[in-house]
Amino acid sequence: MSGNIGLLSDTLAAAKAENRAALIAYLPAGFPTVDGGIAAVKAVFEGGADIVEVGLPHSDPVLDGPVIQTADDIALRGGVKIADVLRTVREAYEATGKAVLVMTYWNPIDRYGVERFTAELAEAGGAGCILPDLPVQESAVWREHADKHGLATVFVVAPSSKDARLATITEAGSGFVYAASLMGVTGTRTSVGLEAQDLVVRTRATTDLPICVGLGVSNAEHAAEVAGFADGVIVGSAFVKRMLDAPDAAAGLVAVRELAGELAEGVRKR
């Protein structure tokens, strides 16, 4: 079975045709439980997210700040496995028909097996993978199998990336480019900053791929700001924090559904 890179591209193109940015939500699998995580992904889609990144919890998430680290720790202590991540993708895709990616560090895939992981992600209806710590120059095997199975390979660029490096990264990637709005780890911030806009301008000069901005976006105002210059707005920590702060699982689902609705309005006010 082929993966859903086409659905991902169509979703981003449809948002562009509506003269808005796409809303991309991030939630870790297995948080607060596997079933609870699946329900949360469905809830953010119901609220208005166009695309969801399902995080594969990791014991040393170098790109992630304390909020997502806390959620990952809860998931790992709950015994989450790669099979649970794939189940999350499958059930979310089958319930909504929308594009679902996996965001993961490289080590779990390397241990699981690249061919096995790409085949199973495609079979689950996944659209691709965001791989924040896989160097482009070491990605040929991954990209070969991802291409074979119809999966996007999304690489991360940062404000520190030189123009030549941006060109190398964007040439190797597919689906979209993940532009990290600032140097540092994930987490909500008071503003997104001009670095993100400059990075998008520089990245756009190297590729026709959509460019989606993440790290620091936490409310409708931020979403509207980023939607003014990016093709997609990525929000993670704000969703996870809503669930962490909720008094129970049901309240958490209400909270993330509401946040998705607020952010969906934001990306339409570019």
C-alpha positions, -999 to +999 in steps of 0.1 A: +000+000+000+012+035-009+014+062+017-004+095+016+021+121+004-004+131-022-030+138+004-005+160+023+004+180-008-033+183-017-041+196+018-015+223+017-025+233-019-061+235-008-052+259+020-032+280-004-062+281-028-083+295+001-057+322+006-047+310+041-021+289+058-027+253+068-030+245+105-007+217+116-010+203+151+014+181+170+005+156+197+026+127+211+013+092+207+005+074+240-003+106+259-021+105+283-027+069+272-027+053+237-065+055+234-064+090+249-038+101+224-059+088+195-090+107+208-069+139+211-057+137+175-093+132+164-104+162+186-079+186+170-090+175+136-126+182+146-116+216+159-101+226+126-066+213+122-057+204+086-028+181+093-015+164+125+020+153+134+020+123+157+051+123+179+070+092+186+079+096+223+117+096+229+137+094+261+160+122+249+140+146+228+167+171+219+144+195+200+116+195+226+111+217+256+098+208+290+061+206+281+065+179+254+092+162+274+067+158+302+041+143+279+068+120+263+077+108+298+041+100+306+038+080+274+070+061+279+061+052+314+028+040+301+047+016+278+041+032+244+056+013+215+061+020+178+031-002+172+010+022+192+023+052+172+013+034+140-021+025+155-026+062+163-018+071+127-041+044+113-071+052+135-068+090+131-065+086+093-094+061+090-116+083+112-110+116+094-094+109+060-069+137+068-031+138+065-012+124+095+026+124+097+049+110+123+075+132+139+104+111+153+141+112+161+162+088+140+173+063+166+139+045+170+135+041+133+171+029+129+165+002+155+131-008+142+143-011+106+138+015+079+121-008+054+098-022+081+089+013+095+082+029+061+061-001+049+041-001+081+036+037+082+023+036+046+000+007+054-014+027+083-023+055+059+006+078+070+016+107+049+053+108+058+078+116+085+094+147+101+130+138+110+146+167+130+179+150+138+186+130+106+214+147+086+205+151+049+239+136+039+230+104+058+194+102+046+197+084+013+185+050+026+155+065+044+145+086+014+148+056-009+123+036+012+101+066+018+098+073-019+090+037-026+062+037-001+047+071-010+058+090+021+070+125+025+104+133+040+102+165+059+135+181+071+139+209+096+157+242+087+167+268+113+177+305+114+213+294+117+211+275+083+233+291+057+217+296+022+238+268+006+228+245+034+191+255+029+193+245-007+208+211+001+181+204+027+152+215+005+164+196-025+164+164-005+130+169+012+095+164+001+060+172+013+070+205+030+099+222+048+097+226+085+111+260+094+120+263+131+112+299+140+140+303+164+171+286+178+162+265+208+136+239+219+099+237+214+076+257+238+052+286+238+067+321+235+053+356+238+061+363+201+074+344+171+099+370+159+113+383+127+139+355+124+111+332+112+100+355+084+136+359+073+141+322+073+110+316+052+121+342+026+156+326+024+141+291+022+115+300-004+144+311-027+156+275-028+124+255-033+088+253-045+079+231-015+054+247+010+072+261+041+056+256+075+067+274+106+068+259+141+083+265+176+067+291+197+033+295+181+007+292+209-024+313+202-046+328+174-026+360+173+007+341+167-010+319+141-023+349+122+012+365+123+029+334+110+002+328+084+011+361+069+043+347+055+043+309+058+023+282+040+016+264+073+015+271+110+027+243+133+015+242+169+026+215+195+034+226+230+003+247+233-019+216+226+001+194+250-001+221+277-039+223+274-040+185+280-015+186+309-035+214+326-069+198+322-085+182+353-093+150+335-091+134+300-125+145+289-117+181+297-084+178+279-102+168+247-125+198+250-095+221+255-075+209+225-106+210+203-113+246+213-076+256+208-077+241+173-108+262+166-091+293+178-059+286+158-080+277+127-095+312+128-061+327+133-046+312+101-075+326+082-067+362+094-033+364+078 
